[in-house]
């Protein structure tokens, strides 16, 4: 068990008035125990009490090993997976994280009518918002690799290459740099396809005059990198140039104001105001960004509705975009780390407008 992280989670439990919680997210279990298990259809649950009790329930197939400060409760495929867990719970309120499948929760509640479930993600989610030195180093390294991968991908663009070919190339580049497996794939979008922020790469070829949006992300030694760069192939239209320069100005305006104490809703507003003033307000269709760490999308939310305030150790994305249906799209994304007196932009790949041949 990582005792410092556990102490922070327990403090958060007391703040939330929770005497007991269940943690089932693979990333959150790893955050606290150093054990990484993707349980698929089987049950994995870390039971925490405010008195410091830590017990991990899992299938024998997971190969769980004892460690100081962590009790193990092992079941097999022949057992009712929730039986021991249900027996161990205290009566009353139980915080359950947002990732736990309902089939297990229902099993616990059928066995324990004296237990009342409530959403209990906050104690761990809030702790994970603040990266420690080890996590910061991992994310800095992941972003350095991302810089190398995006530059290699841009250099590989050529006439006729398909979006799906570029996405596969990026995956191979990541693997050559030690990236972990990711089922999410890469976002490579050419020309009008770039007007869809989450367009899935297909057989669309790159043509002269196209924009090329490369939104590249993957876990590297468990911690995610995430960055977007947009370039133009052989020529850029006047409209493309205006859109690009507007998005870049929005990205810079947001990053320049990030420092401890600044509400993230104001950061979102700073970027959005630039885009609105240029007349493209309706075409910025998503939040400014999201937290990033052991999950690609995690707290804090970087949006106009976010209650979060920037604090040292937070890592989140800044990714304004403009999407003109049927024509083009531009997004520029960095990960930033909030420092004691400002922020560190983790990505160093150029953001200046580039026309590549």
N, C-alpha and C positions, 0 to 999 in steps of 0.2 A: 504494500500500500504506500502511496505517496502521502505521507502524513500531513505535509503542509497544505496540499490540495484538499485532503479530507477535512482538516480543521476549518478551512474556508467554507466548505459545503455544510458542515455541521452548524457553523455560525449562521449561515443563510437559512438553514432549517429552523433554527430558533427564531430568527427574524420573521419567518413566515408562519410561526406557530405550529410547526410540523414535528411531531415526535418520531415519525417513521416515514420513510419513502422507499420506493422501488425504482431502481435505475436499470433500464434495459437497453438503451442505445449502445451499440457496439463501441462507438467513439467515446462515450461517457464512461463506460466500464473501463476502457483502456486508459482514459485520463486519470482515473483513480487507482487502478491496480497494475497497469502495465500489461494486462492480458487482452489480447485481441482475438475475439471469437465472432465469426459471422454465423449465427445459429440457424439461419434459414427457417424451416418450419418448427424447429425445436425451441425450447424455452431457455433463456438466459436472463437472470435477474439478480442484481446486486441489491441486497436489503441493508439499509442504513438506519440506525436509530440515533437520536440526539445524544444518547449516552455513550456513543462511540462504537456500538456494535456494528460489525461489518461481516455479512455472510453472503457468499456467492452461490447461487443455485444454478446448476447446469447439468447437462447430459454427460454420461461417462464417455461418449464419443469425443467430447471436446478436449480431453487430455489435460484437464486442469491440474495444476500443481499447487501444493500448499505454499503459503508464504506468511511471514510474521504479520500479525494484525488482521488476518483475513481467514475466516472460517469457510469451509467448503461443505456444501450439501449436494451430493451427487445422486442423480436418479438415472434410470435406464429407459429404453424405449418401451419396456413392459410395465413401467410404473405410470401412475397418474402424476404428471410433472408438477402440478400445483399443490399436491397433497402436503408435503413437508412444509412448504412455504406458508400455506394457509394455516397450518398448525402453529407456526412460530410467530404469527402476527399478534400485535397488541390489539385489544378492542379499541374502537374509536376511529379517528380519521387516519387515512392512509394516503400519502402523496404518491401518485403514479405518474411516471413520465409519459410524454406524448407519443413515444415510440412503441409502447407495449401493446401487442396485439390483443384485441378484445376477447379472443378465445381463451386466453390465459386469465385475463381480468375476470371474466364471467365465471370461470372455474373457481377462482378464489372467493368471489362473492357468494356463490352457491354454497360453499363450505363454511363461510364465515358471515352470517347474517348480522353480526355485531360490528362489522367493519364498514366504514363509509369512505368511498374513494373520492379524492379531489385531484385536480391537475397539480402535479408536484414536480414539474420540470425546472422551476425557477432556481432552486438551490444549486443545482449543478450547472445549469445554463449560465447563471450569473457569475459563478466562479470561473467558468471557461472563457468568459469575455476578456479576462485579464491574463494575458500571456506572461508566463514566467521567463526567466533568462534562457532556459533550455528551449522553450517553445519559440521564442523570438529568434534564436539562432537557427532553428530548423526552418522557420518561415523565410528568413532572409536568404538562406541557402536555396530553398525551393524557388524563390523569385529570381535569384541569379541564374538558375538553370532555365527558368522560363524566358528570361531575356535572350539566352543563347538559342533556345528552340525557336522563338518567334523570328529572330533574325535569319536563322537557317531556312525557315519556312518562307519568308518573304523572298529570300534569294532564290528559292526553288520555283517561284511562280513563273509560268511561261504560257504562251498562247495555246489554248486548247486543253490545258490540264483541267481535270474535273474536280469539283468540290470534294467528292468522296476520295479521290486519289490524294488530295492534299491532306485531308483528315487522317488518312492511313499513314502518310509520311510523318505527320506530326506525332502520331502515336508511337511510331518506330523511333523517332528522335528522342522522345521522352524515355522510352525503355532503355535506350543506349546511355542515358544519364541516370539510370537507377530508379526510375519512377515505379510506383506501385501500380497494381491493376486498378482500372477504373471502368465501370460499365457505362459511363455517361457519354463517352465520345467527345469529339471536338466540334466546335461551330465554325465552319468555313462557308462563307456566303459571298457569292459573286453577283454584281450588277443588281437587278431588281430584287433578287432573293435577299439581299442585305436589308431590305425594308421590313423583313420579318425578324424581330430580335432573337427568336429561338428557331430559326430555320434549320432543318436537319439536312446535312450535306447530301447531295444526290449527284446525278450525272451531268449537271450543268457545267459547260466548259467556260473557261475564262476567255473573254474577248476584249479587244482594244476598247478603251474608254470605260471599262467596268471598274467599279470600286470592288475591293476585296476586304471583307471583314474577317479577321482571324481572332476568335475568342477562344483562348487556349487555357486549359485548366486540368490539373491532375494531382493526386496526392504523391508526394515524394517523401519517403520515410514517414508516412502517415499524415504529414501536414501538407495542406493544399496550396498550390500556386494558382493564380487566376489573373489573367491579363488580356486586354483586347487592343489590337492595333488595326487601323484601317489604312490601306494604301490604294493607289489608283494604277491601272495598268496602261502604260504608254502615253496616256493623255488624261487630263482632268478637265471637265467642263467648268464654265463659270459658276454654275449652280453647285457643282460638287465642291469647288473651292470655297464658296460661301458657307456651305453646310459644314465642311471640315473645320474651317477657321472658327465658326461659332461653337462647335462641340469642344474644340481645343480650349477656347477661352472659358467655357463653362467648367471644364475639368480643372483648369488652373485656378479659377476663382474659388472653387470649392476647396481645393487643397491648400490654398494660401490662408484660409481662415481656420483651419483645423488646429486646435490647441486645447489643452485641458480646460474644462468648464464651458465649452461651446456646445449648445444643444445640436444634435445631429439634424433635427428638423431645419435648423437655420443653415446648415451646410447644404442640404438638399435645396433649400430655397435660393441660396446664392447661385448655384449652377442653373436652376430652373429659370431664374430671372434673366440670365444672359441669353438663354434660348428664346424666352418669350419676347425680349426686347428686339431680337433679330427677326421676329415674326414667325418662328417655328414652334411656338408653345404647344399646339395640339399634336405635334409630331414627336414629342418626348413622352413616351407612353408608359414608362416604368419608373420605379424608385431609383434614387441615385446609387444605391449600393446595399451591400449586405456584409455582415461579419464573416470572417473566414478563419479557419484553423484546422481542427481535426475533421470538421465537415466543411464542404465548400460554401454552404449557406448555413450560417448559425448567427446567434445574437452577437453584436447589436444590429438592429435594423437601421439602415441609413436612409431614411425616407422623410417625407413631409409630415407623416403621422407618428414618427418615432418618439418615444418618451426618453430615449437614451441621451446622455450627456457625455461628450468625449472625455475620457480619462486615460492616464498613462497605462500602456499595456494592451489597449484595444487595437485590433487589426480589422480593417474593413475595406471594402472596395469603393472607389469613386469612378462611376462609369456612365456619364451622361451620353445620350445618343439622340440622333434625329433620323426618322424613318419616313421616307417619302414613297408611298405605295406606287408600285409599277416603275419606279425610277432608280432609287438608290437608298442606301442607309450608311450612316457613319456612327461608330461608337469608339470611344477612347477610354480605356479602363486601366487603373493602377490599383494595387493594394497599398494601403498606408498604415503605418504604425504610429499611434499617438505616443509622443515622448513627454518628458517633464515640462518642456517649454514650447512645443509645437508638434510637428509630425515629420516622420521620415517616409518618403516615398520609396517603396521597396523595389519598384521596377525602374530600370535605367534605359530600356530600349527607347530609341528616339520617338518623340511624338510630333515632330515637325512633319508637315505634309510631304509625302513622298510619292513620286511618279516613277514606277519601276518598269523596266523593259526586259 
